[in-house]
């Protein structure tokens, strides 16, 4: 069995009882960054070593992990925060496991874009999740493809690129397009800023840009 186990995006109280049990019972724990996962595992009394599984080694490691699973071992995959495979490693392993007839289960749990979308005040009955935009190649192509998107669009962004991205959104979608920017979700300094793109840009030009961000942008029409 391969389990994908969500971990808290900030507040440790968001860890589920089932997630703790699965991690305690797993034969192998794979973590995006073992330095990040070690304190989390200790906090919940999970006394097992985690092995690194990240974007730089997942292509090489996937076949060995499949071998463990075929031998009957239970493998649990966690990312640094949130649900594995959502803008984090996991997809390649899941696809390979399915192709080899191995059962895959993803536990419900924390992920950043859901609370950001629900709290945005923008329509969330239909939405498209875009994650991180390409940094260079393909970025403008992706933005142009979204110019006529009618659903609410959800993006992840880092602090040092936030303002650049918001300015690009204003150019493509128009300065009056409604948006909501959430940062540090579930943490002490959680904040959501809502308004037009022009208003949100002004806010972040005059306030420190810190934390990890989820940006929700109203669709066309």
N, CA, C and O of each residue as an XYZ file, in Angstrom:
884
protein
N       0.844     -1.194      0.000
C       0.000      0.000      0.000
C       0.881      1.247      0.000
O       1.859      1.336      0.742
N       0.513      2.203     -0.847
C       1.159      3.504     -0.838
C       0.170      4.514     -0.284
O      -0.930      4.674     -0.814
N       0.565      5.198      0.788
C      -0.259      6.242      1.378
C       0.356      7.604      1.083
O       1.566      7.785      1.215
N      -0.475      8.557      0.684
C      -0.060      9.953      0.620
C      -0.683     10.647      1.821
O      -1.904     10.683      1.971
N       0.170     11.195      2.668
C      -0.282     11.687      3.969
C      -0.092     13.199      4.051
O       1.045     13.669      4.066
N      -1.179     13.974      4.105
C      -1.042     15.420      4.267
C      -0.481     15.770      5.640
O      -0.772     15.106      6.635
N       0.325     16.820      5.674
C       0.854     17.335      6.938
C       0.454     18.799      7.086
O       0.149     19.449      6.086
N       0.447     19.332      8.300
C      -0.020     20.708      8.522
C       0.756     21.728      7.697
O       1.962     21.596      7.493
N       0.033     22.756      7.223
C       0.687     23.841      6.499
C       1.186     24.911      7.464
O       1.812     25.882      7.039
N       0.920     24.748      8.737
C       1.373     25.698      9.748
C       1.027     25.221     11.138
O       1.908     24.881     11.927
N      -0.258     25.197     11.437
C      -0.736     24.829     12.762
C      -0.699     23.315     12.932
O      -1.361     22.589     12.190
N       0.072     22.837     13.905
C       0.231     21.398     14.100
C      -1.057     20.713     14.523
O      -1.174     19.493     14.405
N      -2.028     21.479     15.016
C      -3.306     20.891     15.414
C      -4.102     20.392     14.212
O      -5.106     19.700     14.381
N      -3.666     20.735     13.006
C      -4.357     20.283     11.803
C      -3.941     18.877     11.371
O      -4.476     18.350     10.396
N      -3.005     18.269     12.075
C      -2.618     16.891     11.786
C      -3.738     15.968     12.231
O      -4.210     16.082     13.362
N      -4.176     15.053     11.369
C      -5.288     14.179     11.732
C      -4.803     12.957     12.509
O      -3.644     12.554     12.405
N      -5.711     12.381     13.284
C      -5.386     11.175     14.042
C      -5.034     10.028     13.102
O      -4.144      9.230     13.397
N      -5.725      9.945     11.980
C      -5.439      8.884     11.020
C      -4.059      9.044     10.412
O      -3.344      8.061     10.217
N      -3.680     10.288     10.109
C      -2.351     10.524      9.545
C      -1.264     10.075     10.511
O      -0.279      9.463     10.100
N      -1.440     10.375     11.783
C      -0.457      9.957     12.795
C      -0.369      8.439     12.843
O       0.725      7.875     12.883
N      -1.521      7.779     12.838
C      -1.526      6.309     12.900
C      -0.837      5.699     11.686
O      -0.024      4.785     11.829
N      -1.152      6.192     10.503
C      -0.550      5.631      9.290
C       0.972      5.792      9.320
O       1.701      4.866      8.963
N       1.450      6.960      9.744
C       2.897      7.182      9.788
C       3.564      6.280     10.820
O       4.693      5.836     10.614
N       2.879      6.004     11.923
C       3.446      5.101     12.929
C       3.490      3.662     12.428
O       4.394      2.904     12.781
N       2.522      3.291     11.612
C       2.438      1.906     11.143
C       3.247      1.653      9.872
O       3.556      0.501      9.565
N       3.592      2.688      9.138
C       4.273      2.507      7.849
C       5.645      1.859      8.018
O       6.342      2.102      9.003
N       6.018      1.040      7.052
C       7.361      0.448      7.058
C       8.397      1.469      6.602
O       9.527      1.475      7.090
N       8.003      2.342      5.653
C       8.923      3.334      5.098
C       8.195      4.677      5.034
O       7.063      4.758      4.557
N       8.860      5.734      5.522
C       8.336      7.085      5.378
C       9.237      7.848      4.412
O      10.452      7.916      4.598
N       8.630      8.410      3.394
C       9.351      9.242      2.431
C       8.970     10.693      2.688
O       7.793     11.007      2.861
N       9.962     11.579      2.713
C       9.710     12.983      3.017
C      10.400     13.870      1.994
O      11.492     13.561      1.516
N       9.748     14.975      1.666
C      10.325     15.926      0.708
C      11.646     16.474      1.228
O      12.618     16.580      0.479
N      11.681     16.823      2.518
C      12.900     17.304      3.165
C      12.946     16.716      4.564
O      12.136     17.074      5.419
N      13.884     15.820      4.800
C      13.944     15.129      6.092
C      14.240     16.083      7.240
O      13.870     15.806      8.381
N      14.902     17.206      6.958
C      15.167     18.193      8.007
C      13.881     18.868      8.466
O      13.751     19.245      9.631
N      12.934     19.019      7.549
C      11.635     19.606      7.890
C      10.734     18.593      8.569
O      10.012     18.926      9.509
N      10.777     17.358      8.094
C       9.874     16.336      8.628
C      10.294     15.825      9.997
O       9.440     15.405     10.778
N      11.588     15.850     10.311
C      12.059     15.280     11.582
C      11.375     15.904     12.797
O      10.889     15.157     13.646
N      11.310     17.242     12.930
C      10.615     17.820     14.093
C       9.138     17.452     14.137
O       8.584     17.235     15.214
N       8.495     17.381     12.965
C       7.084     17.004     12.916
C       6.887     15.583     13.436
O       5.999     15.337     14.251
N       7.702     14.662     12.973
C       7.586     13.278     13.407
C       7.852     13.148     14.902
O       7.149     12.419     15.602
N       8.863     13.853     15.385
C       9.150     13.806     16.833
C       7.974     14.345     17.634
O       7.616     13.785     18.670
N       7.377     15.423     17.159
C       6.269     16.056     17.884
C       5.121     15.076     18.103
O       4.461     15.115     19.142
N       4.880     14.203     17.137
C       3.772     13.263     17.244
C       4.222     11.867     17.685
O       3.465     10.902     17.576
N       5.443     11.770     18.178
C       5.930     10.511     18.723
C       6.129      9.424     17.684
O       5.992      8.238     17.985
N       6.450      9.823     16.467
C       6.684      8.859     15.387
C       8.191      8.626     15.303
O       8.925      9.440     14.743
N       8.629      7.529     15.853
C      10.062      7.270     16.009
C      10.596      6.445     14.843
O      10.999      5.292     14.999
N      10.587      7.061     13.697
C      11.089      6.383     12.504
C      11.920      7.349     11.689
O      11.675      8.556     11.689
N      12.889      6.813     11.005
C      13.704      7.623     10.109
C      12.940      7.855      8.812
O      12.312      6.940      8.279
N      12.997      9.066      8.318
C      12.381      9.389      7.029
C      13.462      9.454      5.952
O      14.580      9.902      6.207
N      13.121      9.006      4.762
C      14.053      9.006      3.649
C      13.636     10.086      2.642
O      12.448     10.296      2.399
N      14.620     10.755      2.071
C      14.340     11.886      1.184
C      13.713     11.421     -0.123
O      14.173     10.466     -0.748
N      12.658     12.116     -0.518
C      12.019     11.876     -1.809
C      11.566     13.235     -2.328
O      10.520     13.746     -1.926
N      12.359     13.813     -3.219
C      12.090     15.177     -3.670
C      12.284     15.262     -5.182
O      12.594     14.266     -5.834
N      12.097     16.464     -5.731
C      12.103     16.627     -7.188
C      13.450     16.294     -7.823
O      13.522     16.040     -9.025
N      14.520     16.294     -7.025
C      15.843     16.039     -7.585
C      16.197     14.550     -7.628
O      17.112     14.153     -8.350
N      15.482     13.727     -6.861
C      15.834     12.302     -6.854
C      14.656     11.385     -7.154
O      14.829     10.168     -7.206
N      13.450     11.944     -7.355
C      12.275     11.085     -7.474
C      12.328     10.193     -8.711
O      11.840      9.063     -8.668
N      12.910     10.674     -9.817
C      12.981      9.839    -11.014
C      13.866      8.616    -10.780
O      13.564      7.521    -11.255
N      14.970      8.814    -10.038
C      15.883      7.701     -9.772
C      15.333      6.758     -8.707
O      15.555      5.548     -8.770
N      14.614      7.311     -7.730
C      14.186      6.524     -6.571
C      12.911      5.734     -6.799
O      12.636      4.780     -6.072
N      12.121      6.121     -7.807
C      10.784      5.559     -7.919
C      10.791      4.042     -8.094
O       9.925      3.362     -7.544
N      11.740      3.503     -8.840
C      11.749      2.054     -9.084
C      12.103      1.265     -7.829
O      11.574      0.176     -7.607
N      12.994      1.811     -7.011
C      13.321      1.137     -5.751
C      12.134      1.159     -4.801
O      11.887      0.188     -4.086
N      11.403      2.260     -4.792
C      10.220      2.356     -3.930
C       9.151      1.365     -4.388
O       8.492      0.728     -3.566
N       8.984      1.239     -5.707
C       8.036      0.259     -6.240
C       8.428     -1.148     -5.801
O       7.566     -1.973     -5.497
N       9.722     -1.415     -5.771
C      10.180     -2.739     -5.329
C       9.794     -2.977     -3.872
O       9.327     -4.062     -3.527
N       9.983     -1.975     -3.016
C       9.563     -2.099     -1.611
C       8.067     -2.433     -1.534
O       7.655     -3.320     -0.785
N       7.279     -1.719     -2.309
C       5.828     -1.931     -2.280
C       5.463     -3.319     -2.785
O       4.572     -3.967     -2.236
N       6.143     -3.777     -3.825
C       5.860     -5.108     -4.360
C       6.255     -6.205     -3.373
O       5.711     -7.308     -3.417
N       7.196     -5.903     -2.489
C       7.598     -6.858     -1.448
C       6.624     -6.880     -0.279
O       6.790     -7.657      0.662
N       5.603     -6.020     -0.342
C       4.583     -6.022      0.702
C       4.760     -4.963      1.768
O       4.030     -4.954      2.760
N       5.728     -4.060      1.579
C       5.936     -3.020      2.570
C       4.952     -1.863      2.358
O       4.547     -1.566      1.234
N       4.584     -1.227      3.460
C       3.715     -0.066      3.418
C       4.571      1.190      3.380
O       5.435      1.386      4.235
N       4.332      2.033      2.395
C       5.108      3.253      2.211
C       4.186      4.456      2.390
O       3.095      4.499      1.821
N       4.627      5.430      3.180
C       3.883      6.671      3.389
C       4.725      7.835      2.879
O       5.896      7.972      3.233
N       4.115      8.667      2.046
C       4.800      9.826      1.478
C       4.242     11.104      2.089
O       3.028     11.304      2.116
N       5.129     11.974      2.583
C       4.723     13.282      3.085
C       5.544     14.353      2.369
O       6.659     14.097      1.916
N       4.979     15.551      2.276
C       5.721     16.689      1.749
C       6.055     17.617      2.905
O       5.717     17.329      4.053
N       6.714     18.725      2.609
C       7.088     19.652      3.682
C       5.861     20.196      4.392
O       5.885     20.405      5.604
N       4.789     20.427      3.645
C       3.550     20.945      4.214
C       2.434     20.727      3.207
O       2.625     20.924      2.007
N       1.267     20.318      3.697
C       0.136     20.116      2.812
C       0.076     18.707      2.247
O       0.637     17.769      2.815
N      -0.608     18.574      1.130
C      -0.862     17.273      0.527
C       0.171     16.957     -0.543
O       0.371     17.769     -1.447
N       0.834     15.809     -0.474
C       1.807     15.444     -1.504
C       1.184     15.479     -2.897
O      -0.002     15.203     -3.075
N       2.016     15.824     -3.878
C       1.659     15.871     -5.308
C       0.914     17.144     -5.692
O       0.704     17.379     -6.882
N       0.502     17.982     -4.727
C      -0.090     19.277     -5.050
C       1.041     20.302     -5.025
O       1.390     20.825     -3.967
N       1.610     20.585     -6.198
C       2.803     21.442     -6.330
C       3.966     20.912     -5.492
O       4.825     21.679     -5.057
N       3.989     19.620     -5.273
C       5.055     18.935     -4.534
C       5.279     17.568     -5.175
O       4.446     17.117     -5.960
N       6.395     16.896     -4.854
C       6.627     15.559     -5.404
C       5.508     14.590     -5.015
O       4.883     14.736     -3.965
N       5.271     13.610     -5.869
C       4.273     12.593     -5.565
C       3.619     12.005     -6.795
O       3.318     10.812     -6.825
N       3.394     12.819     -7.809
C       2.686     12.339     -8.995
C       3.389     11.156     -9.662
O       2.746     10.159     -9.990
N       4.697     11.262     -9.864
C       5.423     10.189    -10.545
C       5.289      8.861     -9.806
O       5.078      7.815    -10.420
N       5.416      8.918     -8.469
C       5.323      7.699     -7.668
C       3.915      7.119     -7.722
O       3.750      5.905     -7.842
N       2.899      7.975     -7.633
C       1.516      7.506     -7.697
C       1.252      6.839     -9.042
O       0.681      5.749     -9.091
N       1.657      7.477    -10.122
C       1.425      6.919    -11.455
C       2.102      5.561    -11.616
O       1.516      4.622    -12.155
N       3.339      5.470    -11.145
C       4.085      4.216    -11.277
C       3.453      3.114    -10.432
O       3.371      1.963    -10.860
N       3.011      3.472     -9.243
C       2.371      2.483     -8.366
C       1.090      1.942     -9.004
O       0.845      0.736     -8.987
N       0.283      2.831     -9.563
C      -0.960      2.402    -10.211
C      -0.664      1.487    -11.381
O      -1.345      0.480    -11.575
N       0.359      1.836    -12.171
C       0.713      1.011    -13.331
C       1.182     -0.383    -12.925
O       1.069     -1.331    -13.702
N       1.708     -0.506    -11.704
C       2.164     -1.807    -11.203
C       1.099     -2.511    -10.357
O       1.388     -3.515     -9.707
N      -0.118     -1.991    -10.365
C      -1.206     -2.652     -9.644
C      -1.139     -2.517     -8.143
O      -1.728     -3.320     -7.420
N      -0.426     -1.509     -7.660
C      -0.288     -1.292     -6.217
C      -1.389     -0.344     -5.749
O      -1.666      0.666     -6.396
N      -2.008     -0.677     -4.626
C      -3.089      0.165     -4.112
C      -2.533      1.487     -3.586
O      -1.517      1.515     -2.891
N      -3.210      2.570     -3.926
C      -2.809      3.919     -3.515
C      -3.963      4.575     -2.782
O      -5.098      4.570     -3.258
N      -3.667      5.138     -1.619
C      -4.670      5.901     -0.882
C      -4.097      7.259     -0.502
O      -2.973      7.356     -0.009
N      -4.886      8.309     -0.739
C      -4.507      9.650     -0.307
C      -5.425     10.052      0.840
O      -6.643     10.109      0.670
N      -4.857     10.325      1.988
C      -5.651     10.740      3.135
C      -6.136     12.177      2.940
O      -5.410     12.992      2.371
N      -7.345     12.505      3.397
C      -7.770     13.901      3.385
C      -7.012     14.678      4.442
O      -6.631     14.135      5.479
N      -6.799     15.948      4.172
C      -6.080     16.751      5.156
C      -5.687     18.100      4.598
O      -6.255     18.575      3.615
N      -4.713     18.705      5.237
C      -4.354     20.100      4.951
C      -3.837     20.282      3.529
O      -3.071     19.470      3.011
N      -4.282     21.371      2.919
C      -3.706     21.869      1.673
C      -4.036     23.348      1.598
O      -5.136     23.756      1.972
N      -3.108     24.149      1.125
C      -3.241     25.605      1.282
C      -4.334     26.217      0.420
O      -5.002     27.153      0.859
N      -4.536     25.714     -0.794
C      -5.409     26.457     -1.700
C      -6.884     26.366     -1.324
O      -7.653     27.266     -1.663
N      -7.300     25.303     -0.632
C      -8.720     25.160     -0.304
C      -9.198     26.234      0.678
O     -10.180     26.912      0.375
N      -8.557     26.427      1.838
C      -9.015     27.503      2.725
C      -8.875     28.887      2.099
O      -9.703     29.766      2.340
N      -7.825     29.084      1.293
C      -7.651     30.385      0.636
C      -8.791     30.660     -0.331
O      -9.314     31.774     -0.374
N      -9.179     29.658     -1.105
C     -10.270     29.815     -2.068
C     -11.601     30.050     -1.363
O     -12.353     30.949     -1.739
N     -11.892     29.254     -0.351
C     -13.173     29.367      0.343
C     -13.299     30.725      1.033
O     -14.378     31.318      1.053
N     -12.180     31.219      1.603
C     -12.200     32.493      2.326
C     -12.083     33.703      1.405
O     -12.191     34.841      1.861
N     -11.865     33.469      0.115
C     -11.632     34.582     -0.807
C     -12.884     35.409     -1.074
O     -12.793     36.595     -1.392
N     -14.045     34.787     -0.946
C     -15.278     35.459     -1.323
C     -15.559     35.396     -2.814
O     -16.567     35.930     -3.277
N     -14.684     34.752     -3.566
C     -14.872     34.571     -5.006
C     -15.606     33.254     -5.257
O     -15.561     32.357     -4.416
N     -16.281     33.125     -6.404
C     -17.013     31.879     -6.678
C     -16.092     30.661     -6.576
O     -15.005     30.643     -7.154
N     -16.541     29.648     -5.835
C     -15.701     28.451     -5.688
C     -16.453     27.176     -6.057
O     -15.999     26.072     -5.758
N     -17.624     27.338     -6.717
C     -18.314     26.149     -7.205
C     -17.588     25.550     -8.403
O     -17.659     24.345     -8.646
N     -16.880     26.416     -9.159
C     -16.028     25.981    -10.253
C     -14.754     26.814    -10.198
O     -14.822     28.039    -10.092
N     -13.604     26.170    -10.267
C     -12.339     26.896    -10.207
C     -11.268     26.101    -10.921
O     -11.432     24.906    -11.166
N     -10.163     26.767    -11.258
C      -9.028     26.054    -11.838
C      -7.793     26.332    -10.986
O      -7.499     27.473    -10.628
N      -7.095     25.271    -10.680
C      -5.885     25.361     -9.864
C      -4.671     25.386    -10.788
O      -4.451     24.449    -11.556
N      -3.879     26.466    -10.711
C      -2.721     26.614    -11.581
C      -1.399     26.403    -10.858
O      -0.360     26.264    -11.503
N      -1.421     26.377     -9.529
C      -0.180     26.201     -8.775
C       0.807     27.323     -9.056
O       0.412     28.478     -9.209
N       2.093     26.985     -9.124
C       3.123     27.967     -9.440
C       3.212     28.143    -10.960
O       3.300     27.161    -11.696
N       3.189     29.375    -11.419
C       3.419     29.639    -12.831
C       4.870     29.348    -13.189
O       5.736     29.428    -12.318
N       5.164     29.013    -14.440
C       6.570     28.869    -14.841
C       7.337     30.149    -14.540
O       6.811     31.247    -14.723
N       8.562     30.017    -14.087
C       9.349     31.207    -13.738
C       9.753     31.971    -14.992
O       9.701     33.200    -15.013
N      10.154     31.253    -16.032
C      10.609     31.919    -17.261
C       9.893     31.335    -18.476
O       8.876     31.869    -18.920
N      10.419     30.251    -19.004
C       9.891     29.675    -20.235
C       8.444     29.232    -20.058
O       8.128     28.461    -19.152
N       7.582     29.718    -20.918
C       6.186     29.307    -20.901
C       5.289     30.147    -20.019
O       4.077     29.936    -19.993
N       5.859     31.096    -19.295
C       5.064     31.906    -18.356
C       4.023     32.761    -19.093
O       2.840     32.730    -18.752
N       4.463     33.519    -20.095
C       3.547     34.390    -20.811
C       2.519     33.586    -21.613
O       1.373     34.010    -21.762
N       2.927     32.441    -22.119
C       1.995     31.578    -22.836
C       0.878     31.105    -21.911
O      -0.294     31.095    -22.287
N       1.262     30.712    -20.687
C       0.265     30.259    -19.710
C      -0.688     31.393    -19.344
O      -1.898     31.184    -19.258
N      -0.150     32.585    -19.130
C      -0.994     33.724    -18.765
C      -1.967     34.073    -19.890
O      -3.145     34.332    -19.642
N      -1.475     34.076    -21.108
C      -2.367     34.390    -22.231
C      -3.482     33.357    -22.364
O      -4.610     33.695    -22.721
N      -3.165     32.114    -22.079
C      -4.171     31.050    -22.162
C      -5.262     31.222    -21.111
O      -6.377     30.728    -21.279
N      -4.935     31.924    -20.024
C      -5.901     32.130    -18.946
C      -6.702     33.413    -19.098
O      -7.596     33.674    -18.292
N      -6.405     34.223    -20.111
C      -7.038     35.536    -20.256
C      -8.551     35.435    -20.346
O      -9.252     36.332    -19.877
N      -9.072     34.367    -20.936
C     -10.518     34.215    -21.104
C     -11.113     33.176    -20.148
O     -12.245     32.732    -20.340
N     -10.347     32.786    -19.115
C     -10.838     31.785    -18.159
C     -12.020     32.346    -17.367
O     -11.926     33.432    -16.794
N     -13.131     31.608    -17.335
C     -14.337     32.081    -16.642
C     -14.393     31.635    -15.186
O     -15.147     32.197    -14.392
N     -13.602     30.634    -14.834
C     -13.619     30.146    -13.456
C     -12.640     30.940    -12.592
O     -11.720     31.575    -13.108
N     -12.844     30.901    -11.279
C     -11.873     31.481    -10.355
C     -10.546     30.746    -10.519
O     -10.510     29.516    -10.560
N      -9.463     31.504    -10.613
C      -8.126     30.918    -10.804
C      -7.335     30.967     -9.503
O      -7.370     31.967     -8.786
N      -6.629     29.895     -9.201
C      -5.886     29.783     -7.950
C      -4.409     29.541     -8.262
O      -4.057     28.633     -9.015
N      -3.559     30.370     -7.665
C      -2.114     30.283     -7.907
C      -1.373     30.226     -6.578
O      -1.850     30.740     -5.566
N      -0.207     29.597     -6.591
C       0.747     29.700     -5.486
C       1.839     30.679     -5.916
O       2.181     30.758     -7.095
N       2.378     31.419     -4.958
C       3.478     32.320     -5.296
C       4.383     32.528     -4.090
O       3.945     32.482     -2.940
N       5.661     32.759     -4.387
C       6.660     33.016     -3.355
C       6.722     34.516     -3.078
O       6.281     35.309     -3.910
N       7.258     34.922     -1.928
C       7.259     36.351     -1.584
C       8.060     37.220     -2.547
O       7.653     38.344     -2.841
N       9.193     36.722     -3.044
C      10.025     37.578     -3.879
C       9.484     37.743     -5.296
O       9.992     38.572     -6.051
N       8.449     36.961     -5.679
C       7.850     37.126     -7.000
C       6.414     37.633     -6.942
O       5.787     37.826     -7.984
N       5.885     37.852     -5.739
C       4.466     38.177     -5.618
C       4.090     39.440     -6.387
O       3.161     39.417     -7.194
N       4.795     40.534     -6.147
C       4.421     41.795     -6.796
C       4.562     41.721     -8.320
O       3.720     42.240     -9.052
N       5.624     41.077     -8.787
C       5.786     40.904    -10.228
C       4.590     40.158    -10.809
O       4.063     40.537    -11.855
N       4.167     39.102    -10.130
C       3.042     38.301    -10.607
C       1.748     39.099    -10.587
O       0.968     39.031    -11.537
N       1.510     39.851     -9.522
C       0.291     40.663     -9.444
C       0.256     41.713    -10.559
O      -0.798     41.964    -11.145
N       1.395     42.319    -10.848
C       1.451     43.291    -11.952
C       1.161     42.609    -13.298
O       0.490     43.183    -14.155
N       1.660     41.409    -13.475
C       1.375     40.667    -14.714
C      -0.111     40.329    -14.800
O      -0.709     40.412    -15.873
N      -0.705     39.949    -13.673
C      -2.144     39.667    -13.658
C      -2.937     40.913    -14.051
O      -3.899     40.831    -14.814
N      -2.525     42.068    -13.522
C      -3.224     43.317    -13.835
C      -3.148     43.619    -15.330
O      -4.102     44.125    -15.919
N      -2.006     43.305    -15.934
C      -1.849     43.532    -17.372
C      -2.730     42.599    -18.186
O      -3.351     43.022    -19.162
N      -2.787     41.342    -17.793
C      -3.521     40.332    -18.559
C      -5.020     40.366    -18.266
O      -5.837     40.294    -19.184
N      -5.382     40.478    -16.977
C      -6.785     40.375    -16.570
C      -7.461     41.730    -16.377
O      -8.688     41.817    -16.353
N      -6.658     42.792    -16.238
C      -7.218     44.113    -15.976
C      -7.109     44.472    -14.504
O      -7.284     43.615    -13.638
N      -6.820     45.738    -14.217
C      -6.589     46.180    -12.843
C      -7.825     46.074    -11.958
O      -7.707     46.014    -10.735
N      -9.018     46.050    -12.569
C     -10.255     46.029    -11.781
C     -10.734     44.618    -11.448
O     -11.763     44.442    -10.795
N      -9.984     43.618    -11.898
C     -10.381     42.229    -11.614
C     -10.250     41.963    -10.114
O      -9.228     42.287     -9.509
N     -11.288     41.374     -9.519
C     -11.267     41.078     -8.091
C     -10.267     39.957     -7.795
O     -10.126     39.004     -8.561
N      -9.589     40.100     -6.674
C      -8.600     39.094     -6.280
C      -8.547     38.979     -4.766
O      -9.030     39.849     -4.041
N      -7.960     37.905     -4.313
C      -7.766     37.675     -2.881
C      -6.399     37.028     -2.699
O      -6.080     36.033     -3.350
N      -5.605     37.596     -1.818
C      -4.259     37.074     -1.573
C      -4.155     36.665     -0.112
O      -4.308     37.494      0.785
N      -3.894     35.384      0.120
C      -3.755     34.856      1.481
C      -2.318     34.464      1.735
O      -1.653     33.910      0.860
N      -1.838     34.748      2.933
C      -0.474     34.353      3.295
C      -0.453     33.752      4.690
O      -1.306     34.052      5.524
N       0.531     32.902      4.929
C       0.761     32.303      6.242
C      -0.500     31.637      6.788
O      -0.818     31.779      7.969
N      -1.211     30.915      5.936
C      -2.464     30.274      6.349
C      -2.243     29.333      7.528
O      -1.311     28.529      7.532
N      -3.106     29.444      8.513
C      -3.127     28.662      9.757
C      -2.010     29.031     10.723
O      -1.896     28.428     11.790
N      -1.174     30.026     10.362
C      -0.069     30.437     11.226
C      -0.439     31.710     11.995
O      -1.520     32.270     11.812
N       0.473     32.150     12.852
C       0.205     33.276     13.740
C      -0.140     34.543     12.973
O      -1.037     35.281     13.381
N       0.553     34.810     11.870
C       0.349     36.055     11.126
C      -0.474     35.840      9.857
O      -0.238     36.492      8.841
N      -1.430     34.932      9.920
C      -2.306     34.690      8.779
C      -3.010     35.981      8.369
O      -3.467     36.755      9.210
N      -3.085     36.191      7.064
C      -3.697     37.422      6.544
C      -4.293     37.144      5.174
O      -3.707     36.422      4.367
N      -5.469     37.724      4.915
C      -6.062     37.681      3.588
C      -6.402     39.104      3.164
O      -7.106     39.822      3.875
N      -5.904     39.503      2.012
C      -6.137     40.841      1.463
C      -7.018     40.697      0.233
O      -6.665     39.990     -0.710
N      -8.164     41.368      0.243
C      -9.130     41.257     -0.856
C      -9.346     42.617     -1.511
O      -9.210     43.654     -0.862
N      -9.681     42.606     -2.789
C      -9.967     43.846     -3.506
C      -9.660     43.676     -4.974
O      -9.464     42.556     -5.446
N      -9.615     44.786     -5.707
C      -9.198     44.716     -7.097
C      -7.700     44.444     -7.142
O      -7.001     44.612     -6.143
N      -7.216     44.025     -8.299
C      -5.773     43.807     -8.438
C      -5.008     45.094     -8.141
O      -3.946     45.051     -7.520
N      -5.533     46.230     -8.577
C      -4.867     47.507     -8.309
C      -4.784     47.772     -6.811
O      -3.754     48.235     -6.321
N      -5.855     47.484     -6.081
C      -5.874     47.722     -4.634
C      -4.925     46.776     -3.900
O      -4.229     47.179     -2.968
N      -4.905     45.528     -4.327
C      -4.041     44.543     -3.660
C      -2.570     44.853     -3.946
O      -1.723     44.692     -3.068
N      -2.264     45.292     -5.160
C      -0.888     45.690     -5.483
C      -0.457     46.851     -4.599
O       0.652     46.842     -4.064
N      -1.316     47.844     -4.439
C      -0.991     48.992     -3.581
C      -0.733     48.543     -2.149
O       0.183     49.039     -1.494
N      -1.532     47.616     -1.670
C      -1.337     47.114     -0.303
C       0.056     46.510     -0.134
O       0.772     46.842      0.811
N       0.431     45.630     -1.045
C       1.701     44.930     -0.876
C       2.904     45.788     -1.280
O       4.039     45.452     -0.942
N       2.674     46.871     -1.987
C       3.760     47.818     -2.219
C       4.057     48.640     -0.966
O       5.117     49.258     -0.860
N       3.126     48.644     -0.026
C       3.285     49.441      1.189
C       3.364     48.603      2.463
O       3.394     49.149      3.567
N       3.397     47.292      2.314
C       3.509     46.405      3.463
C       4.546     45.324      3.154
O       4.757     44.975      1.992
N       5.191     44.798      4.197
C       6.203     43.748      3.977
C       5.589     42.528      3.291
O       4.489     42.091      3.630
N       6.316     41.997      2.334
C       5.864     40.803      1.619
C       6.616     39.611      2.200
O       7.745     39.321      1.806
N       5.973     38.924      3.145
C       6.604     37.796      3.822
C       5.654     36.612      3.831
O       4.434     36.775      3.853
N       6.226     35.426      3.814
C       5.417     34.211      3.904
C       5.198     33.564      2.546
O       5.752     33.989      1.532
N       4.370     32.517      2.557
C       4.001     31.849      1.319
C       2.574     32.269      0.967
O       1.732     32.426      1.851
N       2.306     32.451     -0.331
C       1.072     33.093     -0.762
C       0.213     32.182     -1.633
O       0.707     31.371     -2.416
N      -1.110     32.356     -1.458
C      -2.096     31.785     -2.371
C      -2.870     32.951     -2.949
O      -3.427     33.761     -2.209
N      -2.907     33.039     -4.274
C      -3.588     34.128     -4.959
C      -4.794     33.573     -5.704
O      -4.661     32.672     -6.533
N      -5.977     34.120     -5.402
C      -7.200     33.750     -6.110
C      -7.654     34.926     -6.959
O      -7.754     36.047     -6.459
N      -7.926     34.692     -8.219
C      -8.308     35.759     -9.146
C      -9.659     35.408     -9.770
O      -9.872     34.291    -10.241
N     -10.555     36.379     -9.763
C     -11.883     36.184    -10.336
C     -11.798     35.860    -11.823
O     -10.968     36.418    -12.541
N     -12.644     34.970    -12.273
C     -12.685     34.621    -13.685
C     -13.383     35.695    -14.499
O     -13.991     36.610    -13.944
N     -13.293     35.583    -15.810
C     -13.909     36.550    -16.708
C     -15.410     36.383    -16.722
O     -15.905     35.258    -16.798
N     -16.149     37.481    -16.649
C     -17.600     37.442    -16.757
C     -18.293     37.270    -15.422
O     -19.522     37.221    -15.366
